[in-house]
Amino acid sequence: MAKKIIIGADHAGFQMKEQVKECLAKLRVPFDDYGTYSDESTDYPLIAQKVARDVAKNKTRGILICGTGIGMCISANKVKGVRAALAYDAYTSKASREHNDANVLCLGGRTTELRAAQAIVKIWLATQASTESRHKRRVKEISTIEEFC
């Protein structure tokens, strides 16, 4: 399991974020909540930036939730060292960790059922990055792209 999770959401992901926090607490996974703290309208790029920067700086993992998960994923991936992945089922959750060493999980608060989101989170937390050379090589290639941008 991850040592500490940084979690954040915009207004469209607020309710799911609160329920994911309950899931994390039951799993005894420590977390920091970077907002938003209500369902009042807020801009997802600001939350994504805060979470992604902390994930990259502290070599931890994060969970971001907006309406579809897409906006959070795009925003988080602008931060060097972040590999954010939008997962929508058990397979994509596991593959994002195993194959891509995703350090930020993005979820859609309006597109993913709560029970599915909880399963996605549990799988993502329990899955380690692959030690296979092909996966490690590809993750390194992603980091190389960051050097040119």
Secondary structure, 3 states (H helix, E strand, C coil): CCCCEEEEECHHHHHHHHHHHHHHHHCCCCEEECCCCCCCCCCHHHHHHHHHHHHHHHCCEEEEEECCCHHHHHHHCCCCCCCEEECCCHHHHHHHHHCCCCCEEEEECCCCCHHHHHHHHHHHHHCCCCCCHHHHHHHHHHHHHHHHC
